[in-house]
Amino acid sequence: MILLITPSEPVRACAQSFQKATAEMIHTADSLRQGTAKLRVQEYSVVAIDQFLLETEPEASEALMEHLGTAIPLPLNFAVSGQERIVRELRAALTRRQREHVAARQAVEQDLRNQLRNTVTALLLSCDLANAPKLPPGVKERLKTAHGLLQRLSDELGIRSG
């Protein structure tokens, strides 16, 4: 979803054509305060902001930026930008957000894998070491089950143990 913030009625009137060109739902706001209110209740991929508003309302601009969340801010000069350029900029911002989202997800997955690697390996080793020949059959079976579950977890996470 894209939030388009501009006081320009002609630009807001183009929202439907922007929506068709980007295949994204477009919401509009005619002020930074209204845009901030929309950001409080809805998450957006891109927030296209009229540079005029950013320059003339610095306090409201700061408040808006604090509520962006994961949205890509896209300052645009709607006074000199045609529809084609705006569409190009919106598409580029959507692509950039998608790349950043994928990179962030991969980084989190790798970090989690790294954190779990040592723990899973230590638990597997502990199960192996605790599997002494003189253990009661019930305990031995539980250790075998725990070892199997840990091995499955290790395989599912792509963690090489040992």
C-alpha beads as a LAMMPS data file, in Angstrom:
LAMMPS data file: protein, C-alpha beads

162 atoms
161 bonds

1 atom types
1 bond types

-500.0 500.0 xlo xhi
-500.0 500.0 ylo yhi
-500.0 500.0 zlo zhi

Masses

1 110.0

Atoms # bond

1 1 1 0.000 0.000 0.000
2 1 1 1.177 3.503 -0.841
3 1 1 0.333 6.717 0.998
4 1 1 0.399 9.836 -1.180
5 1 1 0.638 13.072 0.838
6 1 1 0.097 16.283 -1.082
7 1 1 -2.211 19.307 -0.923
8 1 1 -2.412 19.223 -4.730
9 1 1 -5.873 18.120 -5.815
10 1 1 -4.707 17.313 -9.384
11 1 1 -2.022 14.956 -8.027
12 1 1 -4.454 13.281 -5.606
13 1 1 -6.847 12.890 -8.557
14 1 1 -4.143 10.775 -10.269
15 1 1 -4.162 8.259 -7.404
16 1 1 -6.257 5.793 -9.380
17 1 1 -3.853 5.852 -12.335
18 1 1 -0.923 5.439 -9.917
19 1 1 -2.751 2.488 -8.383
20 1 1 -3.159 0.817 -11.781
21 1 1 0.455 1.494 -12.768
22 1 1 1.954 0.122 -9.531
23 1 1 -0.622 -2.573 -8.714
24 1 1 -0.670 -1.163 -5.180
25 1 1 -3.571 0.355 -3.260
26 1 1 -3.105 4.145 -2.987
27 1 1 -4.376 6.153 -0.042
28 1 1 -4.184 9.934 -0.064
29 1 1 -3.759 12.654 2.545
30 1 1 -3.744 16.400 1.922
31 1 1 -1.508 17.320 4.878
32 1 1 1.361 15.913 6.911
33 1 1 -0.855 15.754 9.984
34 1 1 -3.476 13.749 8.112
35 1 1 -0.712 11.515 6.734
36 1 1 0.667 10.952 10.242
37 1 1 -2.813 9.998 11.448
38 1 1 -3.095 7.433 8.641
39 1 1 0.350 6.026 9.473
40 1 1 -0.771 5.464 13.059
41 1 1 -3.535 3.086 11.979
42 1 1 -2.201 1.525 8.761
43 1 1 1.148 0.197 7.553
44 1 1 2.366 1.366 4.145
45 1 1 5.153 0.192 1.847
46 1 1 5.906 3.665 0.497
47 1 1 4.957 7.146 1.661
48 1 1 5.218 9.642 -1.203
49 1 1 5.433 13.123 0.304
50 1 1 5.187 16.460 -1.431
51 1 1 8.545 18.197 -0.890
52 1 1 6.666 21.481 -0.516
53 1 1 5.081 20.162 2.692
54 1 1 8.383 18.861 4.027
55 1 1 10.011 22.260 3.526
56 1 1 7.182 24.378 4.906
57 1 1 6.198 22.241 7.925
58 1 1 9.375 20.929 9.618
59 1 1 7.687 19.961 12.916
60 1 1 4.932 18.024 11.181
61 1 1 7.590 16.448 8.933
62 1 1 9.444 15.135 11.991
63 1 1 6.255 13.692 13.463
64 1 1 5.483 11.979 10.167
65 1 1 8.986 10.489 9.913
66 1 1 8.665 9.062 13.439
67 1 1 5.571 7.099 12.378
68 1 1 6.876 5.673 9.073
69 1 1 7.627 2.239 10.506
70 1 1 9.034 0.121 7.676
71 1 1 7.686 2.382 4.921
72 1 1 10.098 3.938 2.438
73 1 1 9.779 7.754 2.534
74 1 1 9.730 9.179 -0.976
75 1 1 9.960 12.979 -1.161
76 1 1 8.707 14.171 -4.556
77 1 1 8.366 17.566 -6.156
78 1 1 4.876 17.146 -7.570
79 1 1 5.013 20.654 -9.060
80 1 1 7.626 19.612 -11.641
81 1 1 7.174 15.824 -11.813
82 1 1 4.876 14.341 -14.404
83 1 1 2.779 11.230 -13.861
84 1 1 5.285 8.987 -15.622
85 1 1 8.121 10.119 -13.395
86 1 1 6.011 9.728 -10.262
87 1 1 5.090 6.178 -11.320
88 1 1 8.768 5.385 -12.005
89 1 1 9.759 6.720 -8.581
90 1 1 6.963 4.782 -6.849
91 1 1 7.952 1.535 -8.594
92 1 1 11.619 2.077 -7.721
93 1 1 10.716 2.688 -4.069
94 1 1 8.545 -0.456 -3.977
95 1 1 11.400 -2.488 -5.459
96 1 1 13.860 -1.007 -2.956
97 1 1 11.521 -1.836 -0.063
98 1 1 11.113 -5.407 -1.301
99 1 1 14.902 -5.855 -1.548
100 1 1 15.389 -4.394 1.930
101 1 1 12.645 -6.643 3.320
102 1 1 14.251 -9.761 1.821
103 1 1 17.719 -8.746 3.050
104 1 1 16.398 -8.058 6.564
105 1 1 14.569 -11.408 6.674
106 1 1 17.700 -13.250 5.523
107 1 1 19.812 -11.473 8.146
108 1 1 17.351 -12.402 10.904
109 1 1 17.244 -16.024 9.727
110 1 1 21.042 -16.240 9.658
111 1 1 21.319 -14.634 13.087
112 1 1 18.795 -17.089 14.540
113 1 1 20.586 -20.011 12.881
114 1 1 23.898 -18.842 14.364
115 1 1 22.383 -18.462 17.823
116 1 1 20.802 -21.917 17.716
117 1 1 23.798 -23.726 16.259
118 1 1 25.796 -23.824 19.500
119 1 1 22.783 -24.669 21.657
120 1 1 21.609 -27.539 19.450
121 1 1 25.134 -28.918 19.129
122 1 1 25.639 -28.783 22.908
123 1 1 22.322 -30.545 23.528
124 1 1 23.113 -33.262 20.984
125 1 1 26.512 -33.820 22.575
126 1 1 24.981 -33.909 26.065
127 1 1 22.479 -36.543 24.927
128 1 1 25.296 -38.621 23.433
129 1 1 27.426 -38.349 26.579
130 1 1 24.523 -39.089 28.920
131 1 1 23.686 -42.272 27.023
132 1 1 25.735 -44.504 29.328
133 1 1 25.322 -48.318 29.182
134 1 1 23.984 -48.632 32.766
135 1 1 21.044 -46.241 32.424
136 1 1 17.555 -47.514 33.201
137 1 1 15.644 -48.421 29.994
138 1 1 13.080 -45.611 30.428
139 1 1 15.785 -42.919 30.728
140 1 1 17.719 -44.381 27.836
141 1 1 14.597 -44.271 25.641
142 1 1 13.869 -40.653 26.622
143 1 1 17.433 -39.623 25.771
144 1 1 17.126 -41.384 22.434
145 1 1 13.852 -39.524 21.737
146 1 1 15.368 -36.178 22.784
147 1 1 18.411 -36.835 20.593
148 1 1 16.144 -37.667 17.628
149 1 1 14.110 -34.485 18.114
150 1 1 17.251 -32.365 18.394
151 1 1 18.684 -33.980 15.279
152 1 1 15.446 -33.240 13.413
153 1 1 15.531 -29.627 14.624
154 1 1 19.136 -29.349 13.528
155 1 1 18.272 -30.709 10.074
156 1 1 15.238 -28.424 9.699
157 1 1 17.295 -25.364 10.616
158 1 1 20.130 -26.404 8.341
159 1 1 22.534 -26.596 11.258
160 1 1 25.442 -28.968 10.935
161 1 1 26.249 -30.419 14.312
162 1 1 29.551 -31.786 15.418

Bonds

1 1 1 2
2 1 2 3
3 1 3 4
4 1 4 5
5 1 5 6
6 1 6 7
7 1 7 8
8 1 8 9
9 1 9 10
10 1 10 11
11 1 11 12
12 1 12 13
13 1 13 14
14 1 14 15
15 1 15 16
16 1 16 17
17 1 17 18
18 1 18 19
19 1 19 20
20 1 20 21
21 1 21 22
22 1 22 23
23 1 23 24
24 1 24 25
25 1 25 26
26 1 26 27
27 1 27 28
28 1 28 29
29 1 29 30
30 1 30 31
31 1 31 32
32 1 32 33
33 1 33 34
34 1 34 35
35 1 35 36
36 1 36 37
37 1 37 38
38 1 38 39
39 1 39 40
40 1 40 41
41 1 41 42
42 1 42 43
43 1 43 44
44 1 44 45
45 1 45 46
46 1 46 47
47 1 47 48
48 1 48 49
49 1 49 50
50 1 50 51
51 1 51 52
52 1 52 53
53 1 53 54
54 1 54 55
55 1 55 56
56 1 56 57
57 1 57 58
58 1 58 59
59 1 59 60
60 1 60 61
61 1 61 62
62 1 62 63
63 1 63 64
64 1 64 65
65 1 65 66
66 1 66 67
67 1 67 68
68 1 68 69
69 1 69 70
70 1 70 71
71 1 71 72
72 1 72 73
73 1 73 74
74 1 74 75
75 1 75 76
76 1 76 77
77 1 77 78
78 1 78 79
79 1 79 80
80 1 80 81
81 1 81 82
82 1 82 83
83 1 83 84
84 1 84 85
85 1 85 86
86 1 86 87
87 1 87 88
88 1 88 89
89 1 89 90
90 1 90 91
91 1 91 92
92 1 92 93
93 1 93 94
94 1 94 95
95 1 95 96
96 1 96 97
97 1 97 98
98 1 98 99
99 1 99 100
100 1 100 101
101 1 101 102
102 1 102 103
103 1 103 104
104 1 104 105
105 1 105 106
106 1 106 107
107 1 107 108
108 1 108 109
109 1 109 110
110 1 110 111
111 1 111 112
112 1 112 113
113 1 113 114
114 1 114 115
115 1 115 116
116 1 116 117
117 1 117 118
118 1 118 119
119 1 119 120
120 1 120 121
121 1 121 122
122 1 122 123
123 1 123 124
124 1 124 125
125 1 125 126
126 1 126 127
127 1 127 128
128 1 128 129
129 1 129 130
130 1 130 131
131 1 131 132
132 1 132 133
133 1 133 134
134 1 134 135
135 1 135 136
136 1 136 137
137 1 137 138
138 1 138 139
139 1 139 140
140 1 140 141
141 1 141 142
142 1 142 143
143 1 143 144
144 1 144 145
145 1 145 146
146 1 146 147
147 1 147 148
148 1 148 149
149 1 149 150
150 1 150 151
151 1 151 152
152 1 152 153
153 1 153 154
154 1 154 155
155 1 155 156
156 1 156 157
157 1 157 158
158 1 158 159
159 1 159 160
160 1 160 161
161 1 161 162
